[in-house]
Amino acid sequence: MIDAARHGARPDLVEPIVPDYDTALVIKARHSFFYSTPLEYLLGQEGIDHLGLAGQVTEQCILYSALDAYVRHHQVTVPRDAVAHIDERLAGAALAVMERNMAAEVSSASSARWSRAGHGAAVERSGHERDRDQGPREGPTR
């Protein structure tokens, strides 16, 4: 897949995000990246509890993945300039829901808190294991 993309119409867009050889990849076939994937297991094994979401479609896949991450007690960052939408109005509402109801950090890609867990990874590693008995996180107070 990577080789095909490197030899496609826009290799200049592909090359900066090609993962290292040992980077774990998860194929997402449905709306949420948690649905029928080993992602939850992999995140636990790596001690990752902060996810950065980028891609498409804001009002569907990004929203559903953010909700699934939230109910699993992961922090979420969504750079509004790194997601694409079908319906601008619904995307705006989805970002507002993620920020208000899921305590997601909605910001620009340049101001988001990123760390590298492999080349091009958009996740932040935790310095500790998450307490699995912890209850739901409280949303932000306004």
N, C-alpha and C positions, 0 to 999 in steps of 0.2 A: 504494500500500500504506500509506504513512504517513498520507495523507489519510483513508483508510478507518479506520485505527486511531484517529486524532484525533477522529473522529465516532462512534466505537463506544461501548460501554458504560462504559469507564473511561479517558477522555481524560486524567485526572489522573495515571495511571500512564505514559501514553505521552509526554506533553509533556516531562518532564525528560530523556528519552533520545533525543529526535529529533535526528538528526545534522545538522550544518551542510550547506549545499547542496553544498560541494565535498568532503565526506567520501566516500572510496571505500567502496562497499558490495559485499559478496560474498555471493551466495546459496549456502547450504549445503543440499544435497539428500540427503546421506548421513550416515553416522555421524561421519566425521572432516571437519573444515572444510578439510583439505588435499585431500581426494579430489575429483578432477575440477573443481577451482576454480583461479583464478589467484592464490590467496593467497600462495603461496611467492614468486612473481614480485613481487607488490605489496610484500611485507615487505622483500624485497631492495632494491627501488627506494627505499623510504623509510628504509632503514637501521634497521629495527625488529628487535630480537632478543629482546625480552622480552614475552611474551603473558600477558594476564590472561584466564582462562576463567571464564565465568559462563553459566548456563542449565541446560538439562536434556538428557539424563539422565546423572547423575554416573557410573554404572557402565557406560555405553555411550558416548554422544557425547563427554562431557568426557574420559573415560579415553582413547578412541581419538585424539581431537584432541591430548591431552597427549603421547601416545606419538609421534604423527607430528611434533609440534613438537620433541620431545626428539631424535629421530633426525636432525633437520635442524639441530641445535645451537642451538635457541632455549631461553631460560630460560622457565619457566612459573610463574605464580602462580594458585592456585585458592582463592578465598575460600569456605570451607565453608558460609557463610550466604548465598551467592549462587548455589548450585547446588541442583537438585532431583533426587530419586531416585525410582525405582520400588520398589526393595528396599533398605531401610535397611542391612541387613547387608552386602550386596554393595557399596553405596555407601561404607561405611566401609572395606571392603577395598580398593576402587578408590583412595580418597584415600591410604591407607597405601602402596599400590604407587606412586602418583605421587610421594609424598614420599620414600620410601626408594629406589626403583629409578631414578627420573627426576630426582631432586634438585629436585622442584617445591617451591615455597613454598606450604604449605597453612596458611591463617590465616583470620582474619575479614576481612570487607570493610573494616572501619574501620581495621585495622592493616596491610593490604596496602600495598605500595609502588606507587602509581599516578602516572602523569603523563598529561597531556592531549595526545593526538595528534589532536585534533578533539573536538567536543562529545560527551561521553558515551563516549569511546573508552576501552577497557580494555587499553591497550598501553603499553609504556614504550619510548621511543626510545633507541637507542644513541648514544653520542657518537662512535663510530667504526664503521668498516665491519668486519664479522666476517670473520675470516680463513677463507676457504672451504676451505683445506687442513687446517684444524685437525681433529684426531681427536675421537672421542667424549669428552664431558665426563665426568669422574669423579663418582661419586655422593658424597653427604656421608659423612663419617667419623663414626662413633658410638662 
